[in-house]
Amino acid sequence: MKRLGLNRGGYLGERIDVLEVLEDDLEAGVRFGWQREKLSAGVGLELLALQRSFGNPRENIYISTGIHGDEPAGPLAIRQLLQDNAWPENTGVWICPCLNPTGFQSNTRENAKGADLNRDYRHLQSDEISAHVAWLQEQPNFDLTLCVHEDWEAQGFYLYELNPDLQPSHAERIIREVEKICPIDRSPMIEGRPAKDGIIRPDLDPSKRPQWPEAFFLIRHKTRHSYTLEGPSDFSLPVRVAALVTAIRTVLHGR
């Protein structure tokens, strides 16, 4: 399987109507009994949050995507998971299916005001992330979090793992399952960080970082185990969606 060669200086692949995707998410949520909440993120802008909860769940898992408007495979993967409705029993699941709706309308990483929302989780200067963090603070702690992304420069799928307590890792198993569908980026350096077989385990001290991605906020305040999944967006959209769905299902059903 080869890269398409479309992405030159940025993402130039397929686009989606994210509002249509969110309507599908909401319809699936209604059909399968999810709790639904709309978060006010400024004038005329709402973010959707979905919750599948139990009185005494075995564990709680959080999934987010759509924080960059030029990464369409994540929202499509979440839509597929919601429509398939094959969730593990007795597991609480919280989903934010699109954190940057205005970015998708212009096919840009940033929101309509030019802000990279995934660098705003320390200072909370954007309406979207202020609303998102306020909502997160009202939720219970999570046993695991998944932040679903794409990388237009990547040679294949890869992931970040934040696991400061050295809990049992799913990273190698995720790579094995995704490799059946999509190439893995086995570069020794990815995004300027050492990597091994598609896995980056960065040294973590968020207090020394001036800007925080969502995963930093989560590891400091909501969880002790987090993955950021990176689909390779210079491959076909169905392949990228399948890779992300496979990665998420590998975690959900392998615990």
Secondary structure, 3 states (H helix, E strand, C coil): CCCCCCCCCCCCCCCCCHHHHHHHHHHHHHHHCCEEEEEECCCCCEEEEEEECCCCCCEEEEEEECCCCCCCHHHHHHHHHHHHCCCCCCEEEEEECCCCHHHHHHCCCCCCCCCCHHHCCCCCCCHHHHHHHHHHHCCCCCCEEEEEEEECCCCCEEEEEECCCCCCCCHHHHHHHHHCCCCECCCCEECCEECECCEECCCCCHHHCCCCCHHHHHHHHCCCCEEEEEEECCCCHHHHHHHHHHHHHHHHCCC
